[in-house]
Amino acid sequence: MMYSNFTEAIRRKFEEAWLAGETKGKYEGILEGKLEDARKMLAKQLPEDLIMEITNLSREQLDELKAELKNKQ
């Protein structure tokens, strides 16, 4: 069966959207893992520079995490 140009274009857009969603989900999962590791390191009172080096989190991300943890107390 031959696809029309229109059908092929729609199929490609669907694949691109699916792959973008899959990539986004993987990124979110990786980030959540890094944040969980950082939470544990903060609980152990490891130096923040070391936490950022190990997790590759930015200063802003670490500060947001610390604020979140402080609000939960």
Number of C-alpha atoms within 10 A of each C-alpha: 3 6 9 9 9 9 11 12 12 12 13 12 12 12 12 12 12 12 12 12 12 12 12 12 12 12 12 12 12 12 15 12 13 18 17 14 15 24 17 13 17 17 10 9 10 12 10 15 12 12 22 16 10 13 17 14 17 13 13 9 13 21 13 12 17 15 11 11 13 9 8 7 5
